[in-house]
Amino acid sequence: MSELKDKLKGLAKRVESLEGKIATEEATKTSIVMPFFQTLGYDVFNPSEFTPEYTADVGIKKGEKVDYAIMDNDMPVILIEAKSISEQLNKHDSQLFRYFGTTTAKFAILTNGIEYKFYTDLDEQNKMDSSPFFEFNLLDLKDSEIVELEKFKKDKFDLENIFSTASELKYTSKIKSLLTEIWDDPNDEFISFILAHVYEGRKTKNIINQFSPIVKQSLKQFINELVNKKLSAALNSTNDENNTDEENKQTENDSDETNAADVGIITTEEEIQGYAIAKIILSEIIEEDRIYYRDNKSYFNILLDDNIRKWVCRLGLDYNKKYIQFNDTDKTTVNIEKVSDLMIHKEKLKTVTASLIN
């Protein structure tokens, strides 16, 4: 997955730099959409594989064309409708819907170069579903989404395999959206469901209103406790590693990162907590044993491969002022209120780390 991830991240950076200069649908196609399908391994300049302006006649209307069709044995398997980067996609799915039923394609993709929506016919055969089973934003790609995109690579494309997981993807996405809504603002129905298990009296509107803030608070405490439990496990693991490696590390520090004991440096519990949070985040993209830390007087380093030249970020955790500095081109520094705010910058942390991996 790392190869595809690197390519997609590179494309995303390119799109961010070009976004303000792309003004038309054609520019969107040539500068973003075609390069995207190139990252999936398709030869976008081979019309027998990636056919532009594919004819998809609809009823008595002849000459209807979809922007692209990915072909297999001279038959379309994926239809692609591309719109300008500035357009919203929700008003264009009906056009793709018309094309879908006239071809042998099993999948359809609607995109404006940044947003991608994948459709199939789960609800009724040969009739495109009204909602996508998979969608993502190229500028905010998650690891789980890249895993799904792997299945659409040319060398891994298996129609039956993708179709069999499409239903699961569709409903997983819907469930996650529902949980997000409930987390942000639990509705009366959800609160009533909770009360049915914990409150024996009548669930009147007044009772639901009384319990609404309690349910919200309980949800937040529950999630926080889960996170803290995971952090505690990571901290225990970290302490074990430190006890084992401390003597070796003291002899390997660079001249500007000298022995902490000799210069009176004390690694605080808050700094170790920051390391544990970073370790949890970065374990999504690299092995945990590649993540280290080194402390000095001014800041707390989080490193890759115990190499001071590969510092990922620096944490300044003074009582009056806390910050994170990232090892990117601009050495971006952001102020934080507490060390757990590192979670807010999860994607930035992973992006910087990915640039240091070799």
Secondary structure, DSSP 8 states (H G I E B T S, - for coil): -HHHHHHHHHHHHHHHHHGGG--SHHHHIIIIIHHHHHHTT--TT-TTTEEEEEE--BTTB-S-EEEEEEEETTEEEEEEEE--TTS-GGGTHHHHHHHHTTSS-SEEEEESSSEEEEE--SSBTTB--SS-SEEEEGGG--HHHHHHHHTTSTTT--HHHHHHHHHHHHHHHHHHHHHHHHHHS--HHHHHHHHHHH--S---HHHHHHHHHHHHHHHHHHHHHHHHHHHHHHHHHHHHHHHHHHHHHHTT--TTS--TTTTT----HHHHHHHHHHHHHHTTTS-GGGEEEEE-SS-EEEEETTEEEEEEEEEEE-SS-EEEEE-STT--EEEESSGGGGGGGHHHHHHHHHHH--
